[in-house]
Amino acid sequence: MSSELPAMSPERPAMSTEPFSVGLLGFGTVGSAFATLLQQRAAHIERLTGRLPVLGGTLTTTEGSFPEILDSSDLIVELIGGIEPAREYVLGALGAGKHVVTANKQLLSQHGEELFDAARARGAQLRFEAAVAGVVPVIRVLTESLAGAHVERVHGIVNGTTNFILSEMTRGSSYEQALAEAQRQGFAEADPSEDVSGRDAAAKMAILARLAFGTPVHLDQVPYEGIEHLQTDDLQYARELGLGLKLIGTAERRDGGLSVRVHPAFLYSGHPLASVNGPFNAVTVESDAITEITMSGPGAGGRQTASAVLGDLVSAMLSPVAPSPPLDPLPLVQDVASGFYIHMEVADRPGALASIAQVLGEQGASIKSVAQHGLGEHARLVMVIHPLAESRLREALKRIAALDFLRSTPRAIRVIEEEFM
Ligand SMILES: NC(=O)c1ccc[n+]([C@@H]2O[C@H](COP(=O)([O-])OP(=O)(O)OC[C@H]3O[C@@H](n4cnc5c(N)ncnc54)[C@H](OP(=O)(O)O)[C@@H]3O)[C@@H](O)[C@H]2O)c1
């Protein structure tokens, strides 16, 4: 018997002479970067998939015709942004049975179910890795790697602009200085309101919640708070308590339902998100089976976002279907308990601390730590309390604000209590 084995030939997908035509809607920051990257990587993608991807047509406000592009394309890449006409074009493409890749978080968080239904009805793929956390492959990890996991919680720093601003504030800048620096370095837009209000992060958390928990969540159902009201003082006092401040998006199982929310939160230094600084994004997924994993990387930028779009294009070319987690809706829960940091400017009178502790106690709060800064008329009390329902915290703050020795409205910021080792 001969021991010689037949020569191995490397397995390659069968080559098709037909190029794979990509219709590109939008040629701005991401669209133009995508066109460049597609050209640079076309030969490599042909080796991977067996077909050479080519740009079949481009649509902007001044050039191109959507019906013509749709007709001549195998797949549509939507990089216009916003709701209309992006929605109309994406629905048109899916309705025609064409695969769609998009980076449009506004569209997905407000019309996701309509789009998923349209894709399912025609067996077309809808892929959107670039819509959340830029180049960080969180969509793929949730829908593929962790498809079998029972996810308990997703925590994310999903907005690079606010993370940059908070990092600058931690180093002593005021909010206004930090925002101006973010704009100077191109991390914040001239109108930063979508980012600093928390709305951009809320859209991304709505998308992640659907994938991680099988629950359709509309942007309007995600309560969000931004970072505009934060003060440099808060960050400095919190640092003394061993806490760092981030804008955190959370989607988690709570009280038999699902809580999805975005707000600034203090983290203890061991938390995996505490060390994510500058314009970076990171997402932590917690589940019994995996304990916890954290993914991080650039959250925006034309070339980085285009790279995530290109990854989706290759996946769509290679795979007959896009993974789509089945729906298993949980009720949305609103009034969840959190730990809180509370900052109060008080006139230093005998019994002031006892009065505050009494109001907190009446609402069921227990104090974890307290520190006093300054004396006399300019004293400040900084406290951290154990988890308390938001409605009770609001009631306690209202009553504390009415105490005669309070010199200004008390401020509260949530604290994520878990200490990771
Ligand atoms: N920029 C980022 O870092 C980033 C990161 C993650 C996700 N995204 C997402 O990527 C998408 C694109 O963002 P971008 O920053 O590239 O936007 P952009 O720079 O403003 O570009 C938008 C493009 O869409 C075109 N467009 C606008 N309205 C149109 C219409 N009615 N019909 C046809 N074309 C139209 C514009 O045409 P003109 O050229 O004629 O103006 C432009 O080419 C958005 O969904 C965004 O949320 C962006």
PDBQT file of the ligand as one rigid body, heavy atoms in Angstrom, charges set to zero:
ROOT
HETATM    1  N1  LIG A 501     -19.060  59.581  10.884  1.00  0.00    +0.000 N 
HETATM    2  C1  LIG A 501     -18.831  58.589  11.739  1.00  0.00    +0.000 C 
HETATM    3  O1  LIG A 501     -17.771  58.502  12.393  1.00  0.00    +0.000 OA
HETATM    4  C2  LIG A 501     -19.876  57.514  11.942  1.00  0.00    +0.000 A 
HETATM    5  C3  LIG A 501     -19.655  56.498  12.892  1.00  0.00    +0.000 A 
HETATM    6  C4  LIG A 501     -20.598  55.471  13.059  1.00  0.00    +0.000 A 
HETATM    7  C5  LIG A 501     -21.747  55.484  12.286  1.00  0.00    +0.000 A 
HETATM    8  N2  LIG A 501     -21.949  56.513  11.401  1.00  0.00    +0.000 N 
HETATM    9  C6  LIG A 501     -23.179  56.470  10.617  1.00  0.00    +0.000 C 
HETATM   10  O2  LIG A 501     -22.842  56.400   9.237  1.00  0.00    +0.000 OA
HETATM   11  C7  LIG A 501     -23.845  57.046   8.461  1.00  0.00    +0.000 C 
HETATM   12  C8  LIG A 501     -23.180  58.090   7.556  1.00  0.00    +0.000 C 
HETATM   13  O3  LIG A 501     -22.540  59.047   8.368  1.00  0.00    +0.000 OA
HETATM   14  P1  LIG A 501     -21.516  60.125   7.745  1.00  0.00    +0.000 P 
HETATM   15  O4  LIG A 501     -20.798  60.709   8.914  1.00  0.00    +0.000 OA
HETATM   16  O5  LIG A 501     -20.735  59.528   6.627  1.00  0.00    +0.000 OA
HETATM   17  O6  LIG A 501     -22.548  61.203   7.152  1.00  0.00    +0.000 OA
HETATM   18  P2  LIG A 501     -22.211  62.438   6.188  1.00  0.00    +0.000 P 
HETATM   19  O7  LIG A 501     -20.752  62.716   6.168  1.00  0.00    +0.000 OA
HETATM   20  O8  LIG A 501     -23.141  63.543   6.567  1.00  0.00    +0.000 OA
HETATM   21  O9  LIG A 501     -22.610  61.917   4.724  1.00  0.00    +0.000 OA
HETATM   22  C9  LIG A 501     -23.954  61.706   4.332  1.00  0.00    +0.000 C 
HETATM   23  C10 LIG A 501     -24.002  61.394   2.852  1.00  0.00    +0.000 C 
HETATM   24  O10 LIG A 501     -25.351  61.105   2.530  1.00  0.00    +0.000 OA
HETATM   25  C11 LIG A 501     -25.751  61.909   1.426  1.00  0.00    +0.000 C 
HETATM   26  N3  LIG A 501     -27.139  62.271   1.546  1.00  0.00    +0.000 N 
HETATM   27  C12 LIG A 501     -27.716  63.029   2.520  1.00  0.00    +0.000 A 
HETATM   28  N4  LIG A 501     -29.041  63.173   2.264  1.00  0.00    +0.000 NA
HETATM   29  C13 LIG A 501     -29.279  62.502   1.113  1.00  0.00    +0.000 A 
HETATM   30  C14 LIG A 501     -30.424  62.288   0.312  1.00  0.00    +0.000 A 
HETATM   31  N5  LIG A 501     -31.607  62.803   0.654  1.00  0.00    +0.000 N 
HETATM   32  N6  LIG A 501     -30.312  61.540  -0.788  1.00  0.00    +0.000 NA
HETATM   33  C15 LIG A 501     -29.140  61.027  -1.155  1.00  0.00    +0.000 A 
HETATM   34  N7  LIG A 501     -27.982  61.196  -0.466  1.00  0.00    +0.000 NA
HETATM   35  C16 LIG A 501     -28.074  61.923   0.660  1.00  0.00    +0.000 A 
HETATM   36  C17 LIG A 501     -24.878  63.137   1.480  1.00  0.00    +0.000 C 
HETATM   37  O11 LIG A 501     -24.841  63.697   0.181  1.00  0.00    +0.000 OA
HETATM   38  P3  LIG A 501     -23.966  64.972  -0.226  1.00  0.00    +0.000 P 
HETATM   39  O12 LIG A 501     -22.551  64.426  -0.358  1.00  0.00    +0.000 OA
HETATM   40  O13 LIG A 501     -24.538  65.431  -1.501  1.00  0.00    +0.000 OA
HETATM   41  O14 LIG A 501     -24.105  65.937   0.917  1.00  0.00    +0.000 OA
HETATM   42  C18 LIG A 501     -23.553  62.545   1.935  1.00  0.00    +0.000 C 
HETATM   43  O15 LIG A 501     -22.827  62.044   0.840  1.00  0.00    +0.000 OA
HETATM   44  C19 LIG A 501     -24.850  57.623   9.467  1.00  0.00    +0.000 C 
HETATM   45  O16 LIG A 501     -25.903  56.714   9.647  1.00  0.00    +0.000 OA
HETATM   46  C20 LIG A 501     -24.035  57.722  10.744  1.00  0.00    +0.000 C 
HETATM   47  O17 LIG A 501     -24.833  57.659  11.922  1.00  0.00    +0.000 OA
HETATM   48  C21 LIG A 501     -21.043  57.497  11.202  1.00  0.00    +0.000 A 
ENDROOT
TORSDOF 0
